Structures are given as C-alpha cells and as structure tokens.
Amino acid sequence: MKMLNDLISTDYGLMSLAVIVFMLGMMWYMYKMVVRKMDEAERSSKTK
C-alpha cells in the first residue's frame, strides 16, 4: 500500500507514472502504425 501511496503522492512517483503512461501510449501508436503499413503493403502488392 505504501508503494501505491508513493506512486500517487510523490514527485518521483508521479514522474514514474507519467513515463509508464507515455511508454504505453507510444507502444499503442507504434503497433497501430506498423499494422497500417502492413495493410498498405498488402493492398499495393495485390494490385500489381
């Protein structure tokens, strides 16, 4: 419980939480970008 309290109430905890959220957001963005590029490549190869 102290760990959760430190994560929310201290400056280093909030910065850690911000980094974790940022990294998860970047992971989601990169996943979506790669899937979109794969779909584009598949569609362009079918038209040739």
Sequence and secondary structure as in RCSB ss.txt:
>XXXX:A:sequence
MKMLNDLISTDYGLMSLAVIVFMLGMMWYMYKMVVRKMDEAERSSKTK
>XXXX:A:secstr
 HHHHHHHHSHHHHHHHHHHHHHHHHHHHHHHHHHHHHHHHHHHHHH 
